[in-house]
Structure formats: C-alpha cells, structure tokens
Amino acid sequence: MSTISQTKNPDSSDSVTLKPFFRLPLLITVLGLSLILIPINHWISIVISIFGIFLLIQSCILRLEFTPNDLIVWQLNRELRRFPFKNWLAWRLLLPSLPGIFYFREEASPHLLPILFDPKALEDQLRKRVGSLEKPKKELPKP
C-alpha cells in the first residue's frame, strides 16, 4: 500500500496527499487494553484505550496535502485548516522512528501533532517544501 498519492489540483500539479499510518493509534490502543491485565485502576486502561481509538478514527478521516505553498489538513474531503509555508518559522519530527510527534511553529503559534501519517513520507515532503526551516537536533558535547 502506497503512503503517498499524487493529487492533481487546478492550482498545482505538484500536490501530494499523505495517506494514513495506523502504527501510533494501534500501539496506544493495544497498550491501553494490555493494562487491563495489570491489577491497577481500570479507568487508566479505559482512558488510554479510548484515546487510541480516537486517534484511529482521526487516522481514517484526516489527510495531509502538501501543495507548493501550503500544508492543508482535510477531514472527510472538507478543508479543515490551511497552513501557508510563508508563515512557518521552524519544524521538527520528534521521535520519528517511534510513533512520534510532528512539531511546527508558525508566526502566530506553535503546533504539536501526533504523527498519523508515514513518518518517512512526511519528512520527505517537509524537507522538499520547507527544508531550510528544519530545527536541527541538539548534539551532545564530545567529552
């Protein structure tokens, strides 16, 4: 199954839509369900499982589209939000090899989103569109 699909928009022939990646929601749901086996308060397990199911639903209904000028969030074929790249100050993928977090900062506010899309395809598109704004990872000082 491909994680990227090319979209032909009237505005641009260089649009890319990322498809869902279910690793994070499934991992959280399984974690929540496995906590039922531990003799602790079951509300913790229920809350974590419900959060995992919520993320699974979001994975099914949300799409990210990269155009030459914007990142567009779609919900069931309806534009939910548009983030123009000209307003971006920085971006970074936190723990991309694990189920990670996508951080980006606009002039108005920062955004922190769970990675519900293929991290590699997301990183490739970010580097292609706004690579110069990537926030470098801090290197540890050498002893």
N, C-alpha and C positions, 0 to 999 in steps of 0.2 A: 504494500500500500504506500503510495507516494505521500510525502508530507507537505509538498508544495504543489499548488496548482496555478498555472498562468491564467490570468484573467484579462480579457480584452475589454477595456473601458473606452468610451468615446474620448475621454480626456487623455488617456495614455495607453500605450501598448506595452508599457514596462511595469505593469502592476502584478504583484504576487500575493496570493492569499495562502496563509498557513492553515493547514488542517489540524484537527485536534490530536493531542498526545495524552493518553489516559494514564500514564505512569503515576503522576502525583496524586490524583484523586483515588485511584485504586489502592495505592500504598497507604494513604490516610484511612481509607475505609477498612482495609484489612487490619491495620494497626488498632483501630477502634474496636473492631469485632474480636480481635485476639485478646484485648484487655478484659473481656468478659470472663475469660478463664482464670484471671488473677483475682484473688479474694480481696478486692477493694470496692469502693463505692461504684456501683454500675452506672451511675449518672455520667461519670467521666467517659466511660466507653460509649455511652449513647450519644453524648455531645460530639465526641471525635468522629464517630460513625456518621452522624448527621452532617457534619461539616464535610466529610469525604464525599458523601452522596451529593451535597450541594455543589462541590467542585466538579463532580462527574457530570451533573446536569449542565453546569456552565461550560464544560468542555464540549458538550454536544451542541449547544446553541450559540456559542460565541465563535467568531472568526476574526483574525487579524489580516488586514490587507495593507500591503506596502505599496504606495504609489511613489512617483519621483519626488513629491513634495510633502506627503502626509503619511502618518500611520492612522488607519481607520479601523475602529472596532465595530464589527457588525454583530447584531443579535437577531437571529431568525430573519435574515435578509433585510433588516432595517438598520440604517446607520445609527449607532448608539453614540459614538463620540469620534471626533477628528482631532488629531494632534499634529499640527504643522511642524515639520522639521526645523523651520526657521526659528521657532521658539524654544528649541531644545538647547540645554546647556551641557548636559552630560548623560551618559547611560552606562549600565554595567549589568552583567548577569552574575548573580551571587550563587555559588554552588551549582553551576550548570550540570555537572556530572551526576549530582544527586537530583532529586526533584527540587528545583531551585526557585529563586525569586528573580524577577526582572525589575530593575530599578531604572527609572529615567527621571530627569529633572528638566522641567520647563521653566521659563521665566516666572510664571505665576506660582507654580507649586511642584513639589516632588510627587512621584507616583511609585508605588511598590505593588507589584502584581505577581501572583503565583504563575509559574511557567506551565501553562496548559497546552502548549504547542511544542513541537520538536525543538529542543534547545539548540541543536546544530543549525537547523534552517533559520531559526530566529536570529542566532548570532551572525550567520552569513548575511542575512538581509540588513541587519543593523550595521554591520561593517561596510556593506555596499552603499547604504543610504546616508549614514551619519558616522562613519568610521572614525573621523577625526575627533569626535566628541566622546569616544570611549574613555571611561575613567580607568586609569591604569591600576592594576593591583599593587598594593604596597609590598615592596620586597623587604625581607628581613635583613638587618645589617649582618655583614660577614664578621665572624669572630677573629 
